[in-house]
Amino acid sequence: MESSSRGRAGMPGLVLRSRTGAEYRFDAGALSLELLPTGGPGAFRRYEVLHEPADLAAWARRSRLAPTPALEITDEDLAAARRVRDALWRIVLARTEWASSGASGDVRLLNEAAARPPLVPAIDADGARAWAEPGRGTQLLSTVARDAVDLLTGPLADRIRMCAAEDCQLVYVDTSRPGRRRWCSMEHCGNLHKVRTLRARRAEEA
């Protein structure tokens, strides 16, 4: 599944496209988790969409970063972003499986990215929020890594979930008050579950 565009106005999240081509909104609940649908290690490699620096800039436009920063991204920045993303995948999967915090090498990689200078917020001439420009790829990556550190060490660390659908591995942080979110998106996996349950019930009645 690859990201298509920023979520609907006033609604956080990415717009993803399913295998059938249908679009739906996915709210990962955190900037760092929004990077994971761009690809990943192992079986996630087939979803890779970060092939050149422009792809990482395009992801930044679709992400919850607001406003969109002007970025100068190099091939080295792109390679680093993919390494950090893959490390974050392994750390997050360890968390969702109630394992340790992740391999030490992956944690070190995330910490190194977070230690670099992040994107710098500013106020523009109209009084609106802006970014000191142009931002560098390393600053974007630092901002994402710091978000991951805050998430993994904060009060919502135990709310990191994987979609309950058997054929979906999207990861999100459950920010709902009751903490009972099961699906990556009610528009997609939640709705498919409803349809399958209804069909199964009707089959039993028949």
Secondary structure, DSSP 8 states (H G I E B T S, - for coil): -EEEEE-STT--SEEEE-TTS-EEEE--SSHHHHTGGG--SGGGGGG----SHHHHHHHHHHSS-SS---EE--HHHHHHHHHHHHHHHHHHHHHHTT--S--HHHHHHHHHHHHS----EEE-TTS-EEE-SSEEHHHHHHHHHHHHHHHHHSTTGGGEEE-SSTT---EEE--SSS-----S-IIIIIHHHHHHHHHHHHHHH-
